[in-house]
């Protein structure tokens, strides 16, 4: 069996699929990943085949998106659609078609919309995947991409309409390609509901700590799986200087903001490091942030580059990050409390859920963050009750292998599709 994984987004979007690809290989499947060119080397380094990527650089795209405010919310995204999405559709479509040629199934996230077009062309199964509640409407859970603290249950299902609207816009952008490929006479393209006259499998992979139960009002084709977590790693694999730093005193904190580090306002960074100084805390600091700090600010801390978070986080007293799904899942499985500084999209919902389950303080809200607020958040995360709560979650989370479950479901859905076609 050959599976084409197609994913657009940040490294946090790509890494779970790398873990899933490794599980596919362990189950005897041939698998490749189509992703932004920024991550081709990382994919190959993990022993997974990388399909020829689209020509654009995600780093450059993210920089422009930050300048425009494109990712500040779904309405901003729709506002910038013609400038930030349409120019890339043709190239991504061609790469998607190329990557899917000869495949038995396509597993893709919603951002890579041309993947469904490729599955239609080759008459193969297509599985839609998300790392947060966003593709399967429900009144029980808010759409993570649009959630805000003021939002009540009444608006939960309404929020999913923004995702539907974005998919409808992508369908319009793909219409010329449908005509060119001879697909115009087929049923209308429906990204989120059906595929080749079958109910579309919609898979939501979220840590069971955040979403323990499948919503009762989901459809039969909606599946809830654990997050496709990074493999556990022994701290012994870390560089010797990192292990020495960790052992030199009380557990250090970790400070990193993922793909948002270059755009984070200086005032926020200053508040974080002033809070560290005022309490005498040491920290592992992401290299992307260290470039923006003075020698005085970095003197007592340890700068780290691209190393295993799964190996590092168990050595930390708490993690400060932006609220990305992958970082929070790794911290949950490490048993380490978190402090979240959300800035866009699903990060706000993640931050609130972590607070609700007792492993994080209230989210730090940009614009009202000062050193004392950050310091108070650190104090909360380092408190004995929160530390105990974080450790209590570890065993049940580690008992599930979300990446393997995703691979197994993809294989079973492919077999079911073949049987139904026959």
N, C-alpha and C positions, 0 to 999 in steps of 0.2 A: 504494500500500500504506500502511495506517495501523497504526502500532505504539503500543501503550500500555505504557510502562515504569512499573513500580510498585515502589517501594522505600521501606522504613522503616529508620531507623537514623540515625547521625550524619552530619555533613557529609562525612566520609570515605567513607561508604557512597553518598552522593548524587553527589559530584563525578565518579566514573568514568562514571556513567550520563549525566551532562551531556555529557561528551566523546563517549560512544557516540551520544547523540542527535544531536550535530552531524554525526557520520559518517552516520547514517541519512538526515539531510536532504541531505547531499552525494550520496547514492546515489538520491535522488529520493523518499524515503519521507516520509510525514507522521507526526510523532511528538509525543507529549506525555509528561510525567513526573508521576506521582502521588507526592508525598513529604510529609514533615511540613511544616506551615505555616511553620516556622522558616526554610525554605530557598526559599520561593516567589520572593522577590525575586532571589536568586542565580540561580535557574533562568531567570527572565525576562531578567536582565541578560546571560545567555549566549545569548540569542536562541532559546530553546526554550520551547515552550508548557507551561504549568503547569496540570495538572488541579486542580479544587477540592480542597483538602487536608482531611484529618481535622481535627476541632476541637481536639484536644489539643496542647499545646506540648511539644515534645521536651525543651526546656531544663528545664521544670518536672518532666517525667517523670524525666529524668536525675538531677536533684537528689534526688528522693525515692528513686530507685534507689540512689544513693550512700549515703544515710542508712540504708537497709535492708541494703545489701550485696548487692543483687539480682544485680549483674553480676560478683560476685567469682568465680563459677564456675557451671557448668550446674546443679548441685544447688541452689544458692541461687536460681537463676532458677525452677526447678520448685517450690521451696518457696514463692515469692512469687507464683505463677501467678494465684491468684484475685484478689489485690489489685492486681497490676501489669499484667496482661494482659486478663483477662476483661472488666473494665469498658469497654474500648475496642473490643472486637470488633465490636459492632453498628455503630458509627459508621464504622470503617475498612471494613467490608464494604460499606456503602452507597456510600462514596466509590469503592471499587474497582469496583463494578458500574457506577457512573456514568462513571468514567474509561474503562472498557473498551467502552462502548456504541459500536458502529460500527467497532471495531478489527478488524484482520485477524489480529493476534497479540498476545500479552502476554508481555513479558519482565520477570521479577520476581525479587527476592531472597526467601530462605526466610522472613524475618521477616514479609513481607507475604503471609501465607498465604491471605487471602481472594481474592487474584488468581487462584488456581487455580479457585476456585468460580466466579468471573466467566467464566473461559475455558470451563468446563463449560456454563454457562448459555447462552453465545453460540455454543458449538460451534466454537471457534477454537483454534489452537495455543497452547500454553503452554510457555515455556522457563524452567527454574529456574536461577538464577545465584548464584554465590558468589565472594567475593574471597579465599578461602583454602580449603585442602582440608578440606571439612566435609560436603558433600552426596553424595559418591561414595565409599563405603567401599572401603578397600584395606588390606592388611597391610603395604605398603611405606612408607606415610607416615602419621604420626599425625594424628588429627583435631585441627586447629589450636586449636579452641575449648577443648580439655581437656588439652592437652599440658603436662607438667611434667618437670623434669630427671630424675626417677627413673624415668620411664616407659620400658620397653623395647619391642622390636618385638612381643612377644607381645600387648601390650595395644592395639596400633594399631587393629585393626579393632573391638575392643570399644568404643573411644572414640566411634566413629560412632553407637553405640547411644543415646547421650545425645541426639543430634540427632533420631534417629528417635523417641525417647520424647516429645520436645517437640512434634514434628509430630503425633504421635498425640493428644496433649492438645489441640492446635489443631483437629484433626478433630472431636473431641467438642464443642468450643466452637462449631463451625460447623454442627453437625447441625440445630439449629432453622432456620437459614437455608436449608439444603438442602431441608428439608420445605416451608418457605414458598415456595420457588422452584420446587417441583415436581420436584426432582431426586432424590427419595428412592428411586425405582425404578431409577436408574442404578447402574452398578458402584460399590462403596464408594469413597469419597474416599481417594486414596493420594497424599500430597503429594510423595513422593520417588521413586516407581518408575514409575507409569503415568499416562496421561492419555487419556481417551476411547478406551480399549482399545488404545492405542499406547504403546510405550516412551517414557518421559518424557525429553526432552533435558535433560541436567544439565551445565551449563557451569561450569568452574572457571577463573577468570582470576587468575593469579599471575605475578609477575615471573619470567621464565626464569632469572634468577640464583638464585632460591630453589627453583624446581621446574623443572628443565630437561627432564625426560622424563615422558611419560605413563606412569603405573603399568601394569604388564603385566596386572594382575588387574582392571582396570576393565572394565566392560561396554561394549558397542558404542555405547550411547547416552550415554556419558560423554566429554566433550570438554575438552581442556586448551588454553587460550589465554593469550597474554600479558596482563598487567594493562592495563586501559583507561587508559593514562597521560594525565596532563595534557599539553596541547600544549607543546612547547618554547617558551621565551620569551627574548628578548634582554634582558640586564640594563639596556639603555638605556631600557626601559619603566618602570624603577623611579623613584621620586621622587628628585630631585636630591640631597636631603640623605642618603638612604640610600647612593647611589653615592659621595658625598663621604666618608662615614664608612668605607666599605669600602676606599677608596683611601688612607686616612690612615695606614696601617701594614700589618702582616702581616694576612693574611686573618682576619677575625673569625669567631667561632663563632656558631651559631644556637641559641637556647634556647627551646623551646616544647613544650607538653604537650597540645596539641589540646583536645579536649572535657573533659579531666581537670584543666585548670588550676585551676578553682575549688575542686576537692576535694583537691588534692594537699596533703599535710601540710606545715606550716611548716618542720619539721625538714629535710625533703628539699630544699625551696627554699633554705633557709639553707646547706645543705651544698654545693649547686651553686654558689651565688654566693661562698661562702667559697673554693671551689676556684678560681674565676675570679680572685678577688683575690690569692690566694697565688701565682699564676703570672703575674699581670699580663696576663691575656687580656682582650680586648675581645669583645663579643658583640652581635648583634642579639637583642633580647628581645621575645617576643610580648606584645602589649598586655594579654592576659588574665593574664599573670604579673606584669607591671609594676604592676598595681593593688595587688599584695600586697607590694611591695617598698618599702623606705625610700628617701628621696632619696639617701642615701649609697650604697646598693646599685646604684642606677641611674645614678649620676653619670658613669661612664666608658663606659656602654653606649648603644645606640641602640634606642629603642622603635619597634616597627613594628606597624601594624594589619593589616587584611586586604589583603595584597598578594600578588603572584604568587610562590609558592615556586619555581616552575620558573625564574623570572628571578633570584631571590635566592640559591638554594643554590649555583650555580656560583661565587659570590663568597666563599663561606664555607670555612673550614679544616676544620670538622667540624660535625655536626648532633647536638644532644641532643634526643631526643623520646621519646614514650611507646611507639613501636613500631606505630603505625597503618599499615595497608597502603598508603594513599595517600602519606603522608609518606615512608616508606622507599623507595617506588618512585621518587618524585621525586628523592630524594637519590641513589639508584643511577644514575639517568639523568643526573644532574649530575656524577657522578664524585666525590662528596664522602663521606668516611668518616662513620660514625654511632656515637653512644653511646646506648644504649637503656635507659630506665627503665620496664620493663613493669609494669603494674598489674592487668590483667584479660584474660581470654579469650585471643584469638589473639596478643596482644602478646608472650607468652612464647615461642611458637614462632617468630615473626618474629625476635625478638632472638637466639635460638639459631642460626637459619639464617644470619643476618648474621655472627655470630661464626664459623661453620663455613666460610663462603666468604671470610673474611679481611678484611672491611671494617668490623668492629666488635670492641671488646673484649668480654669476658664481660659479660652483662647486669648492670646495677645492681639489686640486690634490695632492695626496700623493707624497712625494719627493720634493715638492716645497712649502710646507706649513711652515710658521713661524708665530710668535705671531702677527706681524703687519698685515699679510694677513688675519688671522682669525679675528683680531679686526676690520679690514675693512669690512669683511663679516657681522659681528655683527652690525656694524653701518648701513650698507645698510638695513638689515632686520628690524631694529628698526626705520627706517625712516618713516615719516608720509604717504608718497605715497604707500609704500609697505604694511604698516599696513592697509590702506584703501582698497587696492586691495584684500588683504587676506579676509577682512570682506565682501567684495562684493560677493565673491564666496559662502559664507556659505548657504544662503537660497536656491538657486537652487540645491546645492548638497544634502541638507537635505530633499528636496522634493522627492527624489528617495530612494527606499529601495532595494538595490542591492541583499541582501540576500533573500528577499521574491521573487524578480523577478527570481532569480536562482532556488529557490524551485518550483515556478510555471512553469517555462520552463521545468524543469526536469519532473514534473508530466505530462505536456501536451505532451512532446516528448515520454514519456512512453506509454501514451494512443494512440498516433499516431502510434507507433511501433506495438502495439498489434493489432490495426485495420488493418494495412498493412499486417501483418502476416495472419490474418484471411482471 
